[in-house]
Amino acid sequence: MTTFKKFKEIKSILDEIPGIRTYKDFDILIEIGYHQEEGYPLTLKQLMLLKIASQATVRRYLSHLVRDGMVEKFESVNDQRSVMLRLSASTVRTLSDHLSKIMRHLVNHTVASPKPRSSRNKKT
C-alpha cells in the first residue's frame, strides 16, 4: 500500500468521528483533551495562545463544540474570571474508540521497511 493511500484511509477514519466537521475542530479537541489528560485543564486564554487559528475562528469553532456537547466550559475554582475547558465524557469515549480504530489500521497495514543499502557494496 502506498504512503498516501494509507493517509487517505486514516483520514477516512477521522471523518467518521461524530461532531468533528473540520481539522480545526479536531485540533481544538486534541489540545483540550491533552491538557485534561495531563491533569491541568486548558483555559480559554491558553487555547487562544496555541494559535490553532485566529482568535475569532477558534471562538467560533469552540462555540459549536460547546453547543454540540463535546466541550464543557467551567469556572476555575481559584479564579472565577478564568474559563476552563474540558472534553465531555462521551467525547473522550468517542475519541478513544476512534484512536483504537486508527491504531488497528496502522498495525494491520504496517509493512517492513526496506533495508538500507550498504556503502561497502557500492562500486566506485
Secondary structure, DSSP 4 states (H G I P E B T S, - for coil): --HHHHHHHHHHHHHTSTT--SHHHHHHHHHHHHHHHHTSPEEHHHHHHTTSS-HHHHHHHHHHHHHTTSEEEEE-SS-TTPEEEEE-HHHHHHHHHHHHHHHHHHHHT--PPPPPPPGGG---
